[in-house]
Amino acid sequence: MPDSTVPPTPAVPLSALLARKDLALRRIAGPDDPGTVVHWVHTSEMADPYPYLLGGELLLTAGVHIPEAAGSGTYFDDYVARIAAAGGAALGFGVAPVHDTVPRALVAACEKHGLPLLEVPPQTTFSGVARAVWQLMAQARLAELRRVTKAQQSLASAASRPDPVPSVLRQLAQRLGGWAVLYGPEEAEIAGSGREPGDEARAALARLAEVVRPDRPAPAAGAASQTGSASRALPPGSRPGEPAAAPSRSAHSPGSRPGEPAVAPSRSAQAPGSRPGEPAAAPSRSAHSPGSRPGEPAAAPSRSALPPGSHAGPPPPTDHSRPAPTSATDTVAGTHLAAYALGGGRGFVLGVAAPERAPGDHTIASVAAVLLALLTGEQGSGTGAARSCALVRLLLGAAPEDVAPLLGDGRRWVVVHARPEGEGAPDAVAASALGAALGSALVDPAGDVVRALVPAGRAPQPLPGWTLGVSADAAPKDWPAADTQAARALARARATRVPLLRHGPRPALADLVPPGEAAAHARTLLAPVTSHPALPETLRTWLSLHGSWDRTAVALSVHRNTVRQRIARCAALLEADLDDPDVRMELWFALRQI
């Protein structure tokens, strides 16, 4: 028996084996089901091979075990029934040297029990059939690895886009041919992409996400029996989405004794080390521990989906003693569902719904889960608890310099203003992804601009899809001034169409005038326009861009005619010639003081 810890090899469709011309196999009985797959090949001449089969085998025999009077009794019917009960995928009968033809009674028995019967010609050896199966498995495994590699590359590329979270979900949905959704800590759908499933499957996926969410409610007694799906735990070596080998035989754990009677007519998966005959917990969906594969027996029973129209009632108490699984699967209304908890314990969950489940899907979805965990995870220098303490202290009147140590060990900070390219305001997920790229979790999506507070030691770099304005290094008490610097730097960066612009303080003539006198002069000079909030900012931006109407319009997100009207209004109110360089210099000096 193979080691249950070794990943199972890809199953081979029986139709692919029949298509091999070098084998010349021929189906002479049983259903022509394209979903029939072969997991391994076994040769046996025993009258009852049941105790030595795992399920999913192509059983090969030359009929040595057949007695002479077998055709007149129930021998063939009993023989085929036992193979079907063991979960055999198909029966191959070798013609010659014992039998010149396949016995008619065997053909009839296979038709009765729905077991595919293949005729193996004399020139085809059983070893050749087994080799062909292994070759097809190797080809399938190679194709799976190539598919997974391409998916990993496309997902990594999507994670580097300006909108990384929607891009990763979109790429995942395309690779799996279904729907991918990100659930937030409050159980709401933050983002999704792909072909949406029906309402029943969608609701079941949301419930499945609760199974893997940290601090999930403990399953109520008997919850496993309240499922409305056809999903169940599968034996080691099987794959999700494949038909169960048989409904009448229970799967035995490694080391159990073959041939012992099963305790239930349904085939249930038993934990490694358990004894055949012991009741097996059969949750309707399988919850996976780290490193496990979908379809393998769950380490712990998981919360099951309720039937459509039923009511869950009041939420059960949270069970902190049981660790939450990292992934869970289910099948509802013909749709394969999977949920993956993102790392970090923040409550984000990736949900996937697909009409089919192919080899490699679990690996591809796991890669997407890792990328999404990095994009939505905690970044920066302080923990969430420390930031909460800092917020409370600020609300209660503490000074910024007093709470700054809670945010990290940096004494100096920079303020970053970022605006995404294109239309639309950034959402919370995009802001979180931006914070991850900047190395700070202190982000604030305010309207169409995201503000971030970053330690000065982490110099922001240009980011694809974003325009950044960065302030000069500032102590906590100077954060408001740094915020203004970042806003002006962003406006100038957008006007000059550069991806990043830093505010660069340097000694100037303004430093020669005492700040109080400079502020008083600025208030007096600009008094005619300060009663109109838009005029000083327009004048400041226009002067900083050397009187360019178009660049000023871009920086302020207004029409160029609006800029012309405002500047003309400023000139009239100030009674000044704005084409005079001396006037411009004096106004620029004054505008820097307010």
N, C-alpha and C positions, 0 to 999 in steps of 0.2 A: 504494500500500500504506500503511495507516495506521501511524503511529508506534507502535512496540512499547512505548514508555514511557507511552502514554496508556491509562488503564484501559479495558478493553473495555466496550461497552454491554451491557445485559442482553439475553439472547436472548429471542426471541418464540416461543411455542409455535405450531406450524403450525395446530393446531386453533383458536387464537384468530383467526388470519387467515381461516380458513374460516368462522368464525362471523360475520364482518362481512357484513351483508346488503347494504351499499352496494356491495361488490365482486362479489358473486354468483359467487365462485369455487366450483368443483366438483371433488372428487377423483374421478378416473376410473380410476386404477390405482395400484399400489403399496400398501405396508402401511399400515394405520390405526393407527399407533403414537402414543399420546398423548405420548411422550417426544421426538418429533421437534421440533426447534427450528430457528429461522432466525436467523442472525447478521447477514446483510445481503442486499441485493437487487442482482442484476447482470443486465444485458441484453446478450445477445451473439447475433449471427447467424453466428458462425464454425462451420465444420464440426467443429473440434476446440478447444473452449474450455478444455481442461485446463490449458495453461500460464498462464492468466490467472485462475485460481480459487484462493482461499485455503482453502476448506472452510467448510461451513455456509451456503452461499448458496442463495437461491431464484433459480434461473436462469430468466430470461424470454426467450422466443424466439417469433417469428411464423412460423418455418419457411422463411425466405428462402433459407437455405443448403441446403435439401433438394433434391437433383436429381430429375428427373422419374422415373427408373427406380429410385428408392431402395427402393420396396416389394418388389422382387424379389431384392434382394441382402442384404448384411450391414450396410448403412449405418447403420440405426437401432440395431442391436445394438452396433456399434462406438461410435456416438455416445453412447448411454446408458452404456455401460461406462466410457468415459473420464470422464463426469461423476461417476459413482459412485466411480471411483478418485480423483478430485480431492477427494472429500469433500462434494460438493454435497448440500444438505439436501432439495431438491425441484426439480422442473422444471415451469415454467408455460408452457403453449402457448396463444398468442393466436389465436383464431378470427377470420378475415377480417383484412385483405383478401387474403392470399395463399392460405389454405386455409379452406374452408368448414367442415370438421370436422377433428378430430384424427386423424392417420393411424393405422390399426389396427396397423400394424407398430410404431409408436412405443409404443402402449399395451402391446403384447405384450413389447416390450423392457424397459419400465419394470417390468412384473410380474416378468420374469425376474431382473432385477438388484435388485429391492427398492427402487426409487426412486419416491417419491410423484410422481404426475403430476396437475397441476391444469389444468383447462380455464378459460381466461380469456375471458369473453364479449366480444362486439364493443364493448359500451358501456363496458367497463372499460379504461382506459388503463394502460400499464405504469408511468407516472409515478404514477398513482393507487394502484397496488399498493405502490410504493416508499414513498409518503407514508404509507399506512396502517401499514406496518411501522415507520417512524420514530415514528409516533404511539403505537403499542403499546409501543415501546421507551421512549419518554418516560414513559408511564404506569407501566411496570414500574420505571423508575428512580425515579420519584417515590414509588411504593409502597415501594421498597427504602429510600429515604432516611427515610421516615416510620417504617418498622419499626426502622431503626437508631437514630433519634432517641429513640423510645420505649424501646428497650432501654438506651440510654445513661442515660436518666433513671432507669429502674428499677434499674440496676446502681449508679449513684451513690447512690440512696436506700438500697439494701441495704448499701453500704459504711459508711453512717452508723449502722447498727443496733448494738446492744450486742454481737452476735456477727457481726462484719462478714464474716469469711472464709466461714463456712458460708452466710451470707445471699447473698453474691455468687455462690457456686457454685450455690446453689439457684435463684437468679434466672437465671443463665446456662443451667442445664439446662432450665428452663422455656421460655426464649426459643428455644433450639435444638432442643427436643424430644428430648433425649438425656441423656447422662451427663457430668458435669463433675467432675474430680478434681484435687486439688493434691498433687503429689509433693514430698517434702522432699529436702534435700541427701543424705540417706542412702538415697534411692530408695524410701522407704516412702510409702504413701498416708496423708497427714495428714488429709484431709477429702474427702468426696465427696457428691454429691447427684444425684438423677435416676434414670432407668431404667438399671440396670446392663447392660452388654453381656454376651455370652457369654464363656466362659473364653478362647477363642482370640483374640477381639478385645481382650479385657482384657489378655492377655499381650502382644499386639502393641503396644498403646498404651504399656505400660510400657517396651518396647524402643524405641519411637519417642521416648519422653521422653529416653532416653540420647543420641539423636542431637543434641538441642539443648542438652543439659546442658554447661556449661563443663568443660574438661579431660576431654572424652569420649574413649573409646578410638578409635583410628584404625581405619577399616574394613579388614577383611582383604581380600587380593586375591581378586577374583571374588565379592565379597559381593553385588554387584548381581544376579548370576545366581542367588543362592540364595533368592530371595524366594518366599514362598508366597501372595502377593497378586496381584491383577489390576491394581494401580495402576501408572501410568507417567507420564512427563513429557508434558504436553500442549503443543500449539503456542500461540504468542501469540494472545490473543483468545479462546481457548476457556475453558470453565469446568469446574471439577471436578464430577464426577457426571454430565456429559453424555456421550453416546456419541461415540466417536472417529469422525472423518469417514470414514476409509477405512483398511483395513489394508495398502494396497499402495503408498501414495505417501509419500515422505518430505517433511517440512516444510522449506522453504527459508528461509534467513535473509534479512533485508532486503539488497537489493543483489545477490542471486544471480540467475543467469540461468534463467528459466523454461524448462521443456522438457528440462532435462538429466536423464539417467537417475538413478534412485535406486539406492543401493548395496545395499539390503536390502528384502525384501518387506514388512517391517513399517514402520509409519510412526513415525519417530523424530524427536524435537525436536533441532534444532541450535542452537548458540549464535549470537548475533548476530555477524555478520562471518565465520562459517565458510562454506566452499564446499560446495555440494551434491556428494555423492559421497564426502565424508570420513566415516569412521566416527563415529557419535555415541554418547557415553556415555549409557546408558539406565538410570538408577537406578530401582528399583521404587517409590520414594516420592520426592517432590520436597522438597528443603530450600530454604527461602526466606531471602533476605537481608532486612535491614530495608527496609520499604516495599514489598516484593513482595507478590503475591497468590497464593493457592493455585491450583495449576493451571498457573502460568507456569513456564518452564524453570528448573531450579535452577542456582545459580551454581557449585556444587560437588557432586560425587556424595556421597550420604549413605548412612548405614548402613541396610541393608535388614533386614526381618524374616525370620527363619528359618522354614522350613515346620514345621507342627505335628509334634511328635514328634522333631524333630531336636535335636542338642545343639550348643551354641555352642562348647564346649571351653573351654580356658583363655582368660581375657580378653586381648585384644591390647594392645600397649603404647599408652600415651597419646600422642596426636599433638598437641604444643603448637604446631606450625608452622601448622596450619590453624585459622582462627577458626571457632567453632561457629556454625551458622545460628541465627537467632532463632525460626524456626518450621519445622515439617515436617508433611507430610500422608501418609496412606496409606489404602488401602481393604482391609479384611480381612473375609471372610465376609459381604459385603454391608453392612458397617458402615463409615462414613466416620470416619477418625481424624485428629486434629490435635494437635500438641504445641507449646506456646509457652514459651520460656525467659523467666522473669521477670527484670526488670532488677536490676542490682546485683551479678550474678555470684556469688550465694550458693548457687546450685544448686537453687532452687525451680523447678518446671515445672508449667504448667497443661496438663492433658490433657482432650480433648473427644472423645466418641464419639457419633455420631448416625446414625440410619438414612438420613437424607437430608441433602444439602448444598445450601442455598438461597443465592441472592445476598444478600450482606450478612452471612452467618454469620462470615466471616473478620474483618470489621470489629467485629462484636459481641464475638467472642472476644478480639480485640486490646484492646478497651476493658476487658474483665474482667481481662486479663493486666496492664494498667497499674495498675488499682486494687489487684490482689492484690500487685503488686510494691511499692506504697506501704505496704500493710498488713503485709507480711512483711519489708520491707527494713530495712537498717541505719538507725537513728535515733540521735540523740544527739550528744555532743560529742567522743567519742573513737572511734578506729578499733578494729576487732576485735583487731588486733595489740597495740595499747596496752593494751586490757583484759586480754588474755592475760598481758602482762607484769605488770600490776597483780596479777592472781590469783596468779601464780607467786611474786611478792615477798611477798604476804601469807602464802602457804603456807610460805614459808621464814623467816617471823618478822618481816617488816617491819611497822612501825606504819601504821595507816590514813592518818595525816597525811602519811606519806612517799610513799605510792602514789597519793594523791588527785590530784596534778597530772597523772598519766597518764590520768585519766578525763575531764579537761576543764579549762578555765581558771577554773572557779568555785571560790572559796575557801569558800563556805558552801552548804549543801545542805539539802534537805528530804526526809524519808522519807514516802512515800505508801503507805498500806495500802488496797487496793481489793477489794471483794467484789461479784460480779455479782448482779443480781436473779434471783430464781427459784432452782430447785434445781440441783444439780450443781456440781462444782468446775471452775474455768477450766482449759483446756488450754494447751499451749505457744503455739499459734497465737493464742488469745484474749489471752494475756499479751503477745505481741509486738505485737498490734494496740493494746492498751492503752498499751504503751510508746511506740508511734508517736503516739498521741493526746497523751500527756504530754510528748513531745519528748525521750525518753530510752530508750536501749536497755538500761539497767541494770535489768532486771526479774527477779523471782524468783517463779514460781508455786509457792507453798508451801501445799499443801492446798487449802482453799476460799478462801484469800486470796492476792492478788498483791501483792508488795512491790516498790516501785520507789524508786530513788534519783535525784532530780531536782535539777539546779542551782537554787539559790534564786531566780535571776533569772527562771525560767520558772514563774510562779505557776500551779499546777494549777487548772483550772476544772471545774465539774460536767460529768459525761459521762453521756449517756443510757444507762440500763441498768446503771450502776455506782453503788455507794455508796463514797465516799472519806473517809478520815481522813488529815489532813495534819499533820505535826509542825511545830514551830517551826524557824526557821533554825538550823543547827548546823554547827560545824566538824567535820572528819573524826574528831577524837578523841572527839566527843560523839555519834557516830552510834548507838551502842547505846541511849543515853538517848532520842534522837530516834525510834528504832524503837519504844520503849515508848510514847512520846507518840502516835505515829501509830496504834498498836494501840488505845489508849484512846479516841482521837478517833473511830476507825471504830466501836467498840462504842457510843459515845454517838450517833453519826450514825444507826446502824441503830435504836437505841432510840427516838430522836426522829423518825425517818423523814424525815431531811433528806438530800439527795444528797451534800453535802460539809460537813465540819466541820473547822476548823483549831484546832490547839492554840495558844492565845494566851497566852504568858507575860507576866506583869505583876508588879510588886512586891507582896509579900504579907507577912503577919505572920511567916510561916515564915522570911523572909529576915533577921529580927531575931535569930534564934537561931543560934549557930554550928552548922555542918553536923554536926560530930562529936557534939555534945551532943544535937542533934535525932535523929540516927540511933540513939544509945544509948537515948534515951527511947522511940523507936518500937519497938526490939527488946524492951525490957522490957515495954511495954504490950501488944504484940501477941504475946508469946511463947506464950500458951495456944492461939492459932489458927494460928500459922505452921507447925505440924507437919502441918496438913491443907491442901495447896496450893490446893484449891478455895475454902476459906473466905475468905482475905484478898481474893481477886479478886472473889468474890461480894459481900463487904461493901463493897469499894471501889465497885463498879458500882452497888450499891443506894443507897449514900449519894450518889453523883454524880447519881443520877436522883431524888433527893428521896423515897426510900422507895417508889418505884412498883414493885409486884410484876410487872405486865405488861411494862413497859419493860425491867426487869432481865432477865426471862425471854427477851425478844427479843434483847437485847444478848449474852446468854451462850448463846443457842440451847439453852435447857433449858426444862422445864415450870415453870409458876409455882409449883406445889406444891414443886418442888425448891428454888426460891428461898426459900420460906417455911421449909422445913426447915433450910436452911443458915443463914439469919439467926437462927432460933431457937437453933441450935447455937452460933453466935457469941455470942449474948447469954448463954447458959448458961456457956460457957467463960470469957468475960470478966467474968462476974458484974456485968453492967452493964445499965441500962435504956436500950435503944436508941431509946426515944421521947423521951428527954431531949435537948434541943438542945445543951446543953453537952457531953454525952457524945459526941454525933455529931460536934461540932466537934473535940474532942480526938482521936477516932479518925481523923477525916479528916486532921488534921495528921500523925498518926503514919503513916497509910497512904501519904502522899505521900513519905515518906522511904525507903520500901522498893521 
